Amino acid sequence: MLVYDITRRPTFENLPKWIEELRHFGDPEIVIVLCGNKSDLAGHGIRQVDEREGRTLAERERIWFMETSALANLNVEEAFLHMITQIHDITVRKNLDAKVRGDCDRAIAPGGRKVILNGLDCDDDEVSATKHSSCTSCIN
């Protein structure tokens, strides 16, 4: 999640550099959510970054955008839920792809954790005889 302050233009102007670094050093399917924070101050005449600018950057970079206010708790939960949903969708797709390929070792959760179903993981002796043929114990 990249957050900039709508009342401080330099925080917005640094975003392309941060996006480039995330894409360079992160996973190719990294989920980036762009949040323009302090939207509660938008009507006080101190806004330096228009909402349209945030949306334009997000569209250009193909990332999700939302204005938030941590102080007023506006759209904060929604931003995190969107990010978590996107990560979940990618993880499920990767696990299904691994199952189709018969590659249980790739059926993992984010952070490298093994997927465990019914108390068995892909390295259990009970499962090892069947893990490459069906992978039923390795799907999320």
C-alpha angles and dihedrals in degrees: 000000000000115000128190130181112245088209094056116058095194090065088057095044091057093057099090089057092050092047091050091050093048091052093044097049101025134075114291089242095048115157112229122187117188117209126188100205131203094044086154086074095052094102096047096080095248098100111125099174119055117221089238090061091055092048092048092052091047092050092048092049093039094236132130119263136199136158113231142180117211090187095053093032090236116163093339095119091042091054092052093044091052091050093047091048092052092049091048092050092051092047093050091048092050091049092049090048089051091050092051089051090046090238106138092172088069093052096097137135123241113290093036096282116150119245110245123198123183091354094299126110128197092264097054113119089229091058102036094082092058104025096095095044101048110001088203092142093050103059124100 
